[in-house]
Amino acid sequence: MRLVTYVEGDSARLGAVVDDRVVDLARVSGGEVPATMLELLGQGDAGMERARRALEGARGQGTPLGQAQLLAPIPRTPKNVMALGLNYREHAIESARARGQQVVFPEVPVIFTKAATSIIGPDADIVVDYELTQKPDWEVELAFVIGARARDVARADAFGVVAGYMVANDVSARDLQFAHQQFFRGKSLDTFCPLGPWLVTRDEIPDPGQLGIRLRVNGVTKQDSSTNELIFDVPAIVETLSHGITLEPGDVILTGTPSGVGVARTPPEFLRPGDVVEAEIERIGVLRNRVAAAR
């Protein structure tokens, strides 16, 4: 399934994309499926099965996809978005070279968070305050969503707590990131975490470690790689994060970005007002956002 959160009237509703139409899951199920993504995720695999059954007779119903206003599939996560840094070898190499440092590959996952208030959805503007940062950068990433409350999950059981996958753009203010000596502030500015365009359930992607991943700015490819280049894969990330920390339905985890970021280019490149950024992952979709100046 491709699950979305979309706007209907004054409310955000849970839907699914069927034949390029957005179907309201609560409506077609007669109320058996809840009206929000977080409620559905809280019901675990049983809730997902009810949603699948509800869609069996839903063809031709709903709103044309092109007319639906999509939000981030999870507009507000239960806690900060969790993320990994330096999780592709080539990106670790380019990052070290850009800062004039020796290349050291991480022996354990490099974990940071992005504020939940940084989340936006497809086609929403990445709004940059150029008085605060002059170096906004792009980072396409595979995101996965937790679908069960879990703690101390073994690697072999990791996929059992994953609900599905999204495309993410870990937008990063490089000057703030480097000035503060850690990742949080430079990656947590409002609108700096586009997510979407939908949540693809895990049954649709049996191997998230074999997906093409790329990013374009104004139609020009800047990043082009595969998730098979991940240093720490999805099971390793789940095992690490859940060791001593309770994961909850709706938690979003970004898995890192491949090489090709702007700060590592010669000369460096950064996002400017009017730029159109397209982050794409095979079998998931394209997440498109425009860059706008705050003032």
C-alpha positions as CSV (number, residue, x, y, z in Angstrom):
1,M,0.0,0.0,0.0
2,R,0.9,3.6,-0.5
3,L,-0.4,5.4,2.5
4,V,-0.8,9.2,2.6
5,T,-2.0,12.0,4.9
6,Y,-4.0,14.5,2.9
7,V,-6.1,17.6,3.5
8,E,-9.9,17.3,3.3
9,G,-11.7,20.5,4.3
10,D,-10.2,21.6,7.6
11,S,-8.8,18.3,8.6
12,A,-5.9,15.9,7.8
13,R,-7.1,12.5,6.8
14,L,-5.5,9.1,6.3
15,G,-5.7,7.8,2.7
16,A,-4.2,5.3,0.3
17,V,-3.3,5.8,-3.3
18,V,-5.1,3.4,-5.6
19,D,-4.8,3.8,-9.4
20,D,-3.7,7.4,-9.0
21,R,-6.7,8.3,-6.7
22,V,-6.6,9.0,-3.0
23,V,-9.0,6.9,-1.1
24,D,-10.2,7.8,2.4
25,L,-9.5,4.7,4.4
26,A,-11.9,5.5,7.3
27,R,-14.7,6.1,4.8
28,V,-14.3,3.0,2.6
29,S,-13.9,0.8,5.7
30,G,-17.0,2.1,7.4
31,G,-14.9,3.3,10.3
32,E,-12.9,0.1,10.8
33,V,-9.7,1.9,9.8
34,P,-8.9,5.1,11.8
35,A,-8.7,8.5,10.4
36,T,-5.0,9.3,11.1
37,M,-1.7,7.7,10.2
38,L,-0.5,7.5,13.8
39,E,-3.7,5.7,14.9
40,L,-3.3,3.2,12.1
41,L,0.4,2.6,13.0
42,G,-0.6,2.1,16.6
43,Q,-2.7,-0.9,15.5
44,G,0.2,-2.7,14.1
45,D,0.0,-5.5,11.5
46,A,-3.7,-6.0,12.3
47,G,-4.5,-2.5,11.4
48,M,-2.6,-2.7,8.2
49,E,-4.5,-5.9,7.3
50,R,-7.9,-4.1,7.9
51,A,-6.7,-1.3,5.6
52,R,-5.8,-3.7,2.8
53,R,-9.2,-5.4,3.1
54,A,-10.9,-2.0,2.9
55,L,-9.2,-1.2,-0.4
56,E,-10.3,-4.4,-2.2
57,G,-13.4,-2.7,-3.4
58,A,-12.2,0.9,-3.6
59,R,-11.1,1.2,-7.2
60,G,-12.5,4.2,-8.9
61,Q,-13.3,5.9,-5.6
62,G,-11.7,8.9,-4.0
63,T,-10.0,12.1,-5.2
64,P,-7.7,12.2,-8.2
65,L,-4.1,12.3,-6.9
66,G,-3.3,15.4,-8.8
67,Q,-6.1,17.3,-7.0
68,A,-5.2,16.1,-3.5
69,Q,-3.1,18.2,-1.2
70,L,-0.6,15.7,0.4
71,L,1.0,16.4,3.7
72,A,4.0,14.5,5.1
73,P,2.7,10.9,5.7
74,I,3.4,11.5,9.4
75,P,3.0,15.3,9.9
76,R,4.2,15.2,13.5
77,T,6.3,12.3,14.8
78,P,6.0,11.1,18.4
79,K,9.6,12.2,19.1
80,N,12.3,13.9,17.1
81,V,13.2,12.4,13.8
82,M,16.2,10.1,14.3
83,A,18.9,10.1,11.7
84,L,22.3,8.6,10.8
85,G,25.3,10.5,9.6
86,L,28.2,9.3,7.5
87,N,26.4,6.0,6.7
88,Y,27.6,5.7,3.0
89,R,31.3,5.2,2.5
90,E,31.6,7.6,-0.4
91,H,29.8,10.3,1.6
92,A,32.1,9.8,4.6
93,I,35.0,10.2,2.2
94,E,33.7,13.4,0.6
95,S,32.7,14.9,3.9
96,A,36.2,14.4,5.4
97,R,37.9,15.8,2.2
98,A,35.6,18.9,2.3
99,R,36.7,19.6,5.8
100,G,40.4,18.8,5.3
101,Q,40.2,15.8,7.7
102,Q,41.4,12.2,7.6
103,V,38.8,9.7,6.4
104,V,37.6,7.6,9.3
105,F,34.6,5.2,8.8
106,P,32.3,4.9,11.8
107,E,32.5,1.7,13.8
108,V,29.1,2.3,15.3
109,P,26.2,4.3,13.8
110,V,26.5,8.1,14.1
111,I,23.1,9.1,15.5
112,F,21.6,12.6,15.7
113,T,18.0,14.0,15.7
114,K,16.1,16.6,13.7
115,A,13.3,18.5,15.4
116,A,9.8,17.2,14.7
117,T,8.8,20.8,13.8
118,S,11.2,20.6,10.7
119,I,8.8,18.1,8.9
120,I,7.0,19.2,5.7
121,G,5.4,17.2,3.0
122,P,5.6,16.9,-0.8
123,D,5.4,20.1,-2.8
124,A,5.7,22.2,0.3
125,D,8.4,24.9,0.3
126,I,11.7,24.5,1.9
127,V,11.8,28.0,3.5
128,V,15.3,29.3,4.1
129,D,16.2,32.3,6.2
130,Y,19.3,33.5,4.4
131,E,20.1,35.9,7.2
132,L,20.6,32.8,9.4
133,T,22.2,30.5,6.9
134,Q,23.9,31.0,3.6
135,K,24.7,27.3,3.1
136,P,21.5,25.2,2.8
137,D,22.3,21.8,1.4
138,W,20.5,18.7,0.1
139,E,20.6,15.1,1.3
140,V,18.4,12.4,-0.2
141,E,17.8,9.6,2.3
142,L,15.8,6.4,2.8
143,A,13.5,6.8,5.8
144,F,11.8,4.0,7.6
145,V,8.8,4.2,10.0
146,I,8.4,2.2,13.1
147,G,5.1,0.3,13.3
148,A,5.2,-1.4,16.8
149,R,6.3,-0.3,20.3
150,A,9.6,-2.1,20.7
151,R,12.7,-2.2,22.8
152,D,15.9,-4.3,22.6
153,V,15.1,-5.7,19.2
154,A,17.4,-8.3,17.8
155,R,18.7,-7.8,14.3
156,A,16.9,-10.9,13.1
157,D,13.6,-9.5,14.3
158,A,14.1,-5.9,13.1
159,F,11.8,-5.9,10.1
160,G,8.9,-7.0,12.3
161,V,8.8,-3.5,13.8
162,V,9.1,-1.6,10.6
163,A,5.8,-0.4,9.1
164,G,7.2,1.0,5.8
165,Y,9.4,3.4,4.0
166,M,9.5,7.0,2.7
167,V,11.8,9.3,0.8
168,A,13.4,12.0,3.0
169,N,15.5,15.1,2.3
170,D,17.8,15.9,5.2
171,V,18.2,19.6,4.4
172,S,21.2,20.9,6.2
173,A,22.5,24.4,7.0
174,R,26.2,23.6,6.7
175,D,27.4,26.8,8.3
176,L,25.3,26.2,11.4
177,Q,26.1,22.5,11.5
178,F,29.8,23.2,11.5
179,A,29.7,26.2,13.8
180,H,27.8,24.4,16.6
181,Q,30.1,21.3,16.4
182,Q,27.2,18.9,16.1
183,F,24.3,18.3,13.7
184,F,21.1,19.2,15.5
185,R,20.6,22.9,15.0
186,G,21.8,23.0,11.4
187,K,19.4,20.2,10.5
188,S,16.4,21.2,12.5
189,L,15.4,24.5,11.1
190,D,11.7,24.7,10.2
191,T,10.9,23.0,6.8
192,F,14.3,21.2,6.8
193,C,12.8,17.7,6.8
194,P,10.7,17.0,3.7
195,L,9.1,13.5,4.0
196,G,6.9,11.6,1.5
197,P,5.4,11.4,-1.0
198,W,3.8,8.5,0.8
199,L,4.6,5.7,3.2
200,V,5.1,2.4,1.2
201,T,4.3,-0.5,3.4
202,R,7.1,-3.0,4.1
203,D,5.4,-5.8,2.1
204,E,6.0,-3.8,-1.0
205,I,9.7,-3.5,-0.4
206,P,11.1,-6.9,0.7
207,D,14.8,-5.6,0.5
208,P,15.3,-2.0,1.4
209,G,19.0,-2.6,0.9
210,Q,18.7,-2.8,-2.9
211,L,17.1,0.4,-4.0
212,G,18.3,3.1,-6.4
213,I,18.6,6.5,-4.6
214,R,19.1,9.9,-6.3
215,L,18.5,13.6,-6.1
216,R,18.1,16.3,-8.7
217,V,18.3,20.1,-8.4
218,N,16.5,21.9,-11.2
219,G,16.6,18.6,-13.2
220,V,20.4,18.1,-12.8
221,T,21.4,14.9,-11.0
222,K,23.5,15.7,-7.9
223,Q,23.3,12.3,-6.1
224,D,23.0,8.9,-7.7
225,S,23.7,5.7,-5.7
226,S,22.1,2.6,-4.2
227,T,21.1,1.7,-0.6
228,N,23.3,-1.3,-1.0
229,E,26.1,1.1,-0.2
230,L,24.8,1.6,3.4
231,I,27.4,1.0,6.1
232,F,24.7,0.1,8.7
233,D,21.6,-1.4,7.2
234,V,18.0,-1.1,8.5
235,P,18.2,-4.1,10.8
236,A,21.5,-2.9,12.3
237,I,19.9,0.6,12.9
238,V,16.9,-0.9,14.6
239,E,19.0,-3.1,16.8
240,T,21.2,-0.2,17.8
241,L,18.5,2.4,18.4
242,S,16.2,0.1,20.3
243,H,18.9,-1.0,22.7
244,G,17.8,0.7,25.9
245,I,15.4,3.1,24.0
246,T,11.8,2.4,23.4
247,L,10.7,2.9,19.8
248,E,7.1,3.9,19.2
249,P,4.7,3.6,16.3
250,G,5.3,6.6,14.0
251,D,8.9,7.1,14.9
252,V,10.8,8.1,11.7
253,I,14.4,7.1,11.2
254,L,16.6,8.5,8.3
255,T,19.4,6.2,7.2
256,G,22.0,8.6,5.8
257,T,22.8,10.1,2.4
258,P,25.1,9.0,-0.4
259,S,27.8,11.1,-2.0
260,G,27.1,14.2,-4.0
261,V,26.1,16.8,-1.4
262,G,26.6,20.4,-2.2
263,V,29.2,21.3,0.4
264,A,31.6,18.6,-0.9
265,R,31.5,19.8,-4.5
266,T,34.2,21.9,-6.2
267,P,33.2,24.7,-5.9
268,P,30.6,24.1,-3.2
269,E,27.0,24.5,-4.2
270,F,24.0,25.4,-2.0
271,L,20.3,25.8,-2.5
272,R,18.9,29.1,-3.7
273,P,15.4,30.6,-3.9
274,G,13.5,29.1,-6.8
275,D,15.4,25.8,-6.9
276,V,13.3,22.7,-7.3
277,V,14.7,19.7,-5.5
278,E,13.5,16.1,-6.4
279,A,14.6,13.3,-4.1
280,E,13.8,9.9,-5.6
281,I,14.1,6.3,-4.3
282,E,13.3,3.3,-6.5
283,R,9.9,1.6,-5.7
284,I,8.9,4.5,-3.4
285,G,8.6,7.6,-5.5
286,V,9.7,11.2,-6.0
287,L,9.6,13.8,-3.2
288,R,9.5,17.3,-4.8
289,N,10.0,20.6,-3.0
290,R,10.8,24.1,-4.0
291,V,13.2,26.4,-2.2
292,A,11.9,29.8,-1.0
293,A,13.4,32.7,0.9
294,A,11.9,33.5,4.3
295,R,12.1,37.2,3.6
